[in-house]
């Protein structure tokens, strides 16, 4: 079986409180985008995990996909072995949720290949144990996420057919680094109401991480300005990572970006 885990972007991201468990409460809208990894899984004599494409830092045994398999085996201890191959195309440390998507899609693949017949709400519970963004990718539709990201409510976002431009310079921002500079505050305006009117996004849809990260990495602020100069009606950093994206009503004119940048253009 093969599936294609997709990335996401964040429309607004507020850090609202520091939790006693060490996490933070957030409020954000996550939207799936057409940038994909490829994940293949087949029954095998022994469990094997290998990768191609972008190099993944760390040891393979620490990958969220294998952690997803281990999590299922706690409750279903007779699961057969599988050979898992991941072709990595979504950049890491980018705020695009690629690792979370891989884990969530792996859960769905294993649910099918092992004939577990688990409903989505059950898979979301497993996914939430793996990471804050993971549960989003089970339904994989626009959601407002609160709590540490695992409490989700469906939301309609009128961006279908819009053009998306992602720009990621060779900067890696760790989650710990990103949160270190944030002072949690309650947002003044309701996110769901802001999302209904794209004309106010530029002024009212804020990613709180930009406040501390842009002064450290002026290159990211410059990319955001460039996207607005190109005609984006909204531009922002996605998640806590180093990708800046722009949303356009029409296809933006081509621009020469630094050759070391990861650049992706697609239609939502």
C-alpha positions as CSV (number, residue, x, y, z in Angstrom):
1,X,0.0,0.0,0.0
2,X,1.2,3.5,-0.8
3,X,-0.1,6.9,0.4
4,X,1.1,10.5,0.0
5,X,1.4,12.4,3.3
6,X,0.8,16.1,2.7
7,X,2.1,19.3,4.4
8,X,0.1,22.0,6.1
9,X,0.3,25.7,6.7
10,X,-0.9,27.7,9.7
11,X,-3.3,30.6,9.2
12,X,-2.6,32.5,12.4
13,X,-0.9,31.0,15.4
14,X,-1.3,32.3,18.9
15,X,0.5,31.0,22.0
16,X,-2.1,31.5,24.6
17,X,-0.6,30.0,27.8
18,X,2.2,27.9,29.3
19,X,0.9,24.6,30.6
20,X,1.9,22.7,33.7
21,X,2.9,19.7,31.6
22,X,5.6,21.7,29.8
23,X,3.6,22.3,26.6
24,X,1.9,25.5,25.5
25,X,-1.7,26.1,24.7
26,X,-2.1,27.4,21.2
27,X,-4.8,28.6,18.9
28,X,-4.3,28.2,15.1
29,X,-6.0,27.2,11.9
30,X,-4.3,24.4,10.0
31,X,-4.9,23.9,6.3
32,X,-3.6,21.0,4.2
33,X,-1.5,21.9,1.1
34,X,-0.5,19.9,-2.0
35,X,3.1,19.3,-1.1
36,X,3.7,15.6,-0.5
37,X,6.0,12.8,0.8
38,X,5.4,9.2,-0.4
39,X,4.9,6.4,2.1
40,X,4.9,2.7,1.1
41,X,4.1,-0.2,3.4
42,X,4.1,-3.9,2.6
43,X,3.9,-7.1,4.7
44,X,7.4,-8.5,5.3
45,X,9.3,-11.2,7.1
46,X,10.8,-8.6,9.4
47,X,10.1,-5.0,10.2
48,X,12.3,-2.7,8.0
49,X,12.3,1.1,7.7
50,X,14.2,2.9,5.0
51,X,14.1,6.3,3.3
52,X,15.0,8.2,0.2
53,X,14.8,11.8,-0.9
54,X,15.7,14.5,1.6
55,X,18.1,13.3,4.3
56,X,16.4,12.8,7.7
57,X,18.5,13.8,10.7
58,X,18.7,11.4,13.7
59,X,18.4,7.7,13.9
60,X,15.7,5.8,12.0
61,X,14.5,4.1,15.1
62,X,13.4,7.5,16.5
63,X,11.2,8.3,13.5
64,X,7.6,9.0,14.3
65,X,6.5,6.3,11.8
66,X,8.2,3.5,13.8
67,X,6.8,5.1,17.0
68,X,3.3,4.9,15.5
69,X,3.9,1.2,14.8
70,X,5.2,0.6,18.4
71,X,2.1,2.5,19.7
72,X,-0.3,0.2,17.8
73,X,1.6,-2.9,19.0
74,X,0.9,-2.0,22.6
75,X,-2.8,-2.7,22.0
76,X,-2.5,-5.2,19.1
77,X,0.5,-7.3,20.0
78,X,0.2,-9.8,17.2
79,X,0.6,-7.4,14.3
80,X,2.8,-8.8,11.5
81,X,6.0,-7.3,10.3
82,X,6.1,-4.6,7.6
83,X,8.7,-3.1,5.3
84,X,8.2,0.7,5.3
85,X,9.7,3.0,2.8
86,X,9.5,6.8,3.1
87,X,10.4,9.1,0.3
88,X,11.0,12.5,1.9
89,X,10.1,15.6,-0.1
90,X,8.6,17.9,2.6
91,X,11.5,19.8,4.2
92,X,12.1,19.3,7.9
93,X,12.3,22.0,10.6
94,X,10.1,24.1,8.3
95,X,6.8,24.5,10.1
96,X,5.0,22.4,7.5
97,X,4.2,19.3,9.7
98,X,5.8,16.8,7.4
99,X,6.9,14.4,10.2
100,X,3.5,14.6,11.8
101,X,1.8,13.9,8.5
102,X,4.0,10.9,7.9
103,X,3.1,9.4,11.3
104,X,-0.6,10.1,10.8
105,X,-0.7,8.6,7.3
106,X,1.3,5.6,8.7
107,X,-1.4,5.0,11.2
108,X,-4.1,5.1,8.5
109,X,-2.0,2.7,6.3
110,X,-1.5,0.3,9.2
111,X,-5.2,0.4,10.0
112,X,-5.9,-0.7,6.5
113,X,-3.1,-3.2,6.0
114,X,-3.7,-4.9,9.4
115,X,-7.5,-4.8,9.0
116,X,-8.0,-3.1,12.4
117,X,-11.2,-1.3,11.4
118,X,-10.4,1.6,13.7
119,X,-12.6,4.7,13.2
120,X,-10.9,8.1,12.6
121,X,-11.6,9.3,16.2
122,X,-9.6,6.3,17.5
123,X,-6.8,7.0,15.1
124,X,-6.8,10.7,16.2
125,X,-6.3,9.5,19.8
126,X,-3.2,7.5,18.8
127,X,-1.9,10.3,16.6
128,X,-2.2,12.9,19.5
129,X,0.0,10.7,21.5
130,X,2.8,11.0,18.9
131,X,2.8,14.8,18.5
132,X,0.7,17.9,18.7
133,X,0.1,18.3,15.0
134,X,-0.4,14.6,14.2
135,X,-4.1,14.3,14.8
136,X,-4.9,17.0,12.3
137,X,-3.7,14.8,9.4
138,X,-6.2,12.0,10.1
139,X,-9.2,13.9,8.8
140,X,-6.8,16.2,6.9
141,X,-9.3,19.1,6.5
142,X,-9.1,22.7,7.7
143,X,-9.4,22.8,11.4
144,X,-9.0,25.3,14.2
145,X,-6.8,23.7,16.8
146,X,-6.5,24.6,20.4
147,X,-5.1,23.0,23.6
148,X,-1.6,21.8,22.6
149,X,-3.0,21.3,19.1
150,X,-5.0,18.2,19.6
151,X,-8.4,19.8,20.2
152,X,-9.8,20.5,16.7
153,X,-13.0,22.0,15.3
154,X,-13.8,22.0,11.6
155,X,-13.7,25.4,9.9
156,X,-14.5,26.7,6.4
157,X,-11.7,28.7,4.8
158,X,-12.3,30.2,1.5
159,X,-9.0,29.6,-0.2
160,X,-9.9,26.9,-2.7
161,X,-8.3,27.6,-6.1
162,X,-5.9,30.2,-4.6
163,X,-2.2,30.1,-5.4
164,X,0.3,29.2,-2.8
165,X,4.0,30.0,-2.8
166,X,6.3,28.5,-0.1
167,X,9.8,29.8,0.4
168,X,12.2,28.2,2.9
169,X,15.8,29.4,3.3
170,X,18.4,27.0,4.7
171,X,17.5,27.9,8.2
172,X,16.4,25.3,10.8
173,X,14.4,26.6,13.8
174,X,13.9,24.0,16.5
175,X,10.7,23.9,18.4
176,X,12.4,24.7,21.7
177,X,14.2,27.7,20.2
178,X,10.9,29.0,18.8
179,X,9.0,28.8,22.1
180,X,11.9,30.3,24.1
181,X,11.2,33.8,22.8
182,X,7.4,33.7,23.1
183,X,5.4,35.5,25.8
184,X,2.0,33.8,25.9
185,X,-1.0,36.1,25.5
186,X,-4.7,35.7,24.9
187,X,-5.7,37.0,21.4
188,X,-7.9,40.0,21.4
189,X,-10.1,38.9,18.5
190,X,-11.8,35.6,17.6
191,X,-9.9,33.6,15.1
192,X,-12.9,32.0,13.5
193,X,-14.4,35.5,12.8
194,X,-11.1,36.7,11.3
195,X,-10.9,33.7,9.0
196,X,-14.3,34.6,7.4
197,X,-12.8,37.8,5.9
198,X,-9.6,37.5,3.9
199,X,-9.4,41.3,3.5
200,X,-8.3,41.6,7.1
201,X,-5.9,38.7,7.3
202,X,-2.9,40.9,6.5
203,X,-3.5,43.1,9.6
204,X,-5.3,40.7,12.0
205,X,-4.0,37.2,11.3
206,X,-0.8,37.0,13.3
207,X,1.8,34.2,13.9
208,X,3.1,35.0,17.4
209,X,6.5,33.3,16.6
210,X,7.3,36.0,14.1
211,X,7.7,38.6,16.9
212,X,10.8,36.8,18.3
213,X,12.0,34.9,15.3
214,X,12.1,37.6,12.7
215,X,14.6,39.8,14.7
216,X,16.9,36.7,15.0
217,X,16.5,35.8,11.3
218,X,15.9,39.0,9.3
219,X,16.0,36.9,6.1
220,X,12.6,35.5,7.0
221,X,11.1,39.0,7.4
222,X,12.6,40.0,4.0
223,X,11.0,36.9,2.3
224,X,7.6,37.9,3.8
225,X,8.0,41.4,2.5
226,X,8.9,40.1,-1.0
227,X,5.8,37.9,-1.0
228,X,3.6,41.0,-0.3
229,X,5.5,43.0,-3.0
230,X,4.6,40.2,-5.4
231,X,0.9,40.7,-4.7
232,X,0.1,38.2,-1.9
233,X,-3.1,39.1,-0.1
234,X,-1.6,37.2,2.9
235,X,1.9,36.1,3.9
236,X,3.2,34.6,7.1
237,X,5.6,32.1,8.7
238,X,4.1,28.6,9.0
239,X,4.1,27.0,12.4
240,X,7.3,27.5,14.3
241,X,9.6,26.6,11.4
242,X,11.4,28.6,8.8
243,X,9.0,28.5,5.9
244,X,7.3,31.7,4.8
245,X,4.2,31.3,2.6
246,X,2.2,33.7,0.5
247,X,-1.4,33.3,-0.7
248,X,-2.4,34.8,-4.0
249,X,-5.7,35.2,-5.8
250,X,-3.9,34.7,-9.1
251,X,-0.7,33.0,-10.2
252,X,2.2,35.2,-9.0
253,X,4.9,36.3,-11.5
254,X,8.0,34.3,-11.4
255,X,10.8,35.5,-9.2
256,X,14.5,34.6,-8.9
257,X,15.0,33.2,-5.4
258,X,18.4,32.3,-3.9
259,X,19.4,28.9,-5.3
260,X,19.7,27.5,-1.8
261,X,16.1,28.2,-1.0
262,X,13.4,25.5,-1.1
263,X,10.6,27.0,-3.2
264,X,7.2,25.4,-3.9
265,X,4.2,26.7,-5.8
266,X,0.8,25.1,-6.0
267,X,-2.9,25.6,-6.2
268,X,-5.1,25.0,-3.2
